[in-house]
Amino acid sequence: MAFVKKIADYVSTIVEDFTRNLLCVELPGEYNRCPQIIGGSIPDVFYNDSNYVILGEAKTDNDIDQEHTQRQLNDYINEARTYDVDRNIILCTSIIGFSRMKNIIVAKKMKEQLDDIKFHIIDCYNKVQIL
């Protein structure tokens, strides 16, 4: 849950004219819940306004290399491409998983020509890498 909160907090730092009520987060309490199922998954964070679409997913160290994560990434990439705005996918993991997640995204971007989407990788100490 801490990784999901980090993604939610990070969204407000990258969106100009951030509108909090457009932010959907899969956490109980203070946020709107994500109603949108994307390719069989509900993103941990979803934000969409006239300038941005943002999908966020928290990943544990054991989850990074799972086929489920690859399916989610592919679904979120396809969903982001349906919007004609600044496309962003945010992934949050531990400091241990950070390098592995970065390597996966770098390889995926090279293989699949994903220059139209910004990937933000965040670790538990708020280190951010934008690819």
C-alpha positions, 0 to 999 in steps of 0.5 A, spaced: 500 500 500 505 504 501 508 504 494 501 505 491 501 512 495 507 514 493 505 513 486 498 517 487 503 523 491 508 523 485 502 524 480 501 531 483 508 533 482 508 531 474 501 534 472 500 541 471 494 544 474 493 537 477 485 536 479 485 531 485 478 529 484 480 526 477 485 521 481 483 514 482 487 510 487 486 503 489 486 505 496 481 505 501 479 512 504 481 519 501 481 517 494 476 515 488 477 508 487 479 506 480 473 503 476 476 502 470 478 495 468 484 495 463 485 488 459 483 484 466 486 488 471 485 494 475 491 499 475 493 501 482 492 509 480 489 512 474 489 519 472 486 522 466 485 530 464 485 534 457 493 533 457 495 527 461 493 520 462 497 516 467 497 509 469 500 507 475 502 500 478 506 498 484 510 492 484 513 487 489 520 484 488 517 477 487 512 480 482 516 484 477 518 478 473 511 475 473 507 474 466 502 477 470 506 484 470 508 483 463 500 482 461 499 489 465 504 493 462 502 491 455 494 492 457 496 499 460 501 501 454 495 499 449 490 503 454 495 509 454 495 509 446 488 510 446 489 517 449 491 523 444 495 526 450 501 526 454 502 518 456 505 516 462 506 509 466 508 509 473 511 503 476 513 503 484 518 498 487 523 497 492 530 499 492 532 492 490 527 491 484 528 498 482 534 496 477 530 490 475 524 494 473 528 499 469 532 494 465 525 491 463 522 497 461 529 499 457 528 493 453 521 493 452 522 500 449 527 498 445 524 492 442 517 495 441 518 502 440 515 506 445 517 513 445 510 515 445 510 513 452 514 516 458 515 510 464 517 513 471 520 508 475 520 510 483 523 506 489 521 506 496 526 512 497 523 516 492 528 515 487 525 516 480 528 514 473 524 517 467 525 513 461 
